[in-house]
Amino acid sequence: MTVKDKVVLVTGANRGIGQALAAEALARGAKRVYACTRQPLAHPDDRVTPLRLDVTSVSQIQEAASQVESLDMLINNAGIMLRDDLTDPAVLERHLAVNLFGTYAVTQAFLPAVTRSRGAVVNILSANALAPLPLIVPAYSVSKAAAFSLTQSLRALVAGQGVTVHAVLPGPVDTDMTRGSNVLKASPESVALAIFDAVDNGEEEIFPDPASAPIAARWRDSVAKLLERQLAQVAPVSS
Ligand SMILES: NC(=O)c1ccc[n+]([C@@H]2O[C@H](COP(=O)([O-])OP(=O)(O)OC[C@H]3O[C@@H](n4cnc5c(N)ncnc54)[C@H](OP(=O)(O)O)[C@@H]3O)[C@@H](O)[C@H]2O)c1
């Protein structure tokens, strides 16, 4: 699906990867970009409609959904990453609230609109959905692995309605989230560009930066991907 003349919604659109995704959607000729943020946002491009959206707020999700009539692409980008060592359940709960349940709730609210347009859901996850970073961000990794499973199931559930569901699995990107880390990081702009290119190409798993890109070919032929395809065909037995 190309973004030209389409309606796109991005959560966490005020900074980092979300801001770059909104800018790239505009550059590719999107008809409208709903830029969802927790704080009020002013944007010079009149194709941008700011929407107040904390992804953990049921009322804000309902209010935002009521303002969006048509939607071609939902991009679940909002996320948090806190250092931990799995000793504090509250830290795990915070990650799950935003990265898993936030993604879930926003998707449920906007799925009817995306389905009407036979559009796309794009979940910004992390390479840590495939393998955790246990000594630095284990709770974050748990939440991204869970959100990856959510993405895979949603893909199978809505495939028959013409909706595509994409998992984005980036390595390190140069945003506030990775400030202070010395590893090599991709720019959010390059990552946004690669994400839209990959959605155009119909890629289910998207590895949009030099650190994650080498995983792509091996992932497509992996046991895990094969199993995902096989299990997606297993239907309930009617009694
Ligand atoms: N940077 C990386 O290396 C990297 C790598 C792989 C995946 N990712 C993923 O990419 C996504 C974007 O990350 P980023 O690097 O751009 O991080 P970032 O610069 O820290 O931006 C995070 C964004 O998420 C928003 N957000 C956080 N909690 C929210 C909530 N409860 N409701 C709504 N919005 C919320 C933030 O809004 P506020 O400004 O209001 O806080 C901000 O817009 C995340 O899902 C992240 O896990 C990042």
The ligand as an ORCA input file, in Angstrom:
! r2SCAN-3c Opt
* xyz 0 1
  N      14.919      4.342     19.483
  C      15.194      3.055     19.287
  O      16.358      2.624     19.284
  C      14.081      2.087     19.009
  C      14.434      0.815     18.550
  C      13.441     -0.109     18.308
  C      12.123      0.238     18.512
  N      11.805      1.473     18.970
  C      10.393      1.767     19.177
  O      10.004      2.863     18.381
  C       8.921      3.540     19.001
  C       9.252      5.019     19.074
  O      10.404      5.154     19.874
  P      11.378      6.408     19.796
  O      12.744      5.888     19.704
  O      10.885      7.398     18.825
  O      11.193      6.932     21.315
  P      11.000      8.380     21.922
  O      11.779      9.385     21.187
  O      11.237      8.173     23.390
  O       9.451      8.685     21.657
  C       8.467      7.928     22.288
  C       7.136      8.459     21.841
  O       6.111      7.652     22.447
  C       5.223      8.532     23.115
  N       4.577      7.894     24.264
  C       5.141      7.321     25.349
  N       4.179      6.888     26.188
  C       2.999      7.191     25.613
  C       1.641      7.008     25.980
  N       1.284      6.433     27.155
  N       0.665      7.434     25.134
  C       0.994      8.031     23.968
  N       2.248      8.269     23.563
  C       3.246      7.836     24.401
  C       6.070      9.703     23.550
  O       5.246     10.800     23.867
  P       5.723     11.936     24.952
  O       6.606     12.884     24.192
  O       4.448     12.529     25.412
  O       6.471     11.200     26.032
  C       6.885      9.901     22.276
  O       6.140     10.581     21.312
  C       8.724      2.884     20.358
  O       7.667      1.962     20.301
  C      10.046      2.180     20.583
  O       9.930      1.072     21.456
  C      12.743      2.408     19.208
*
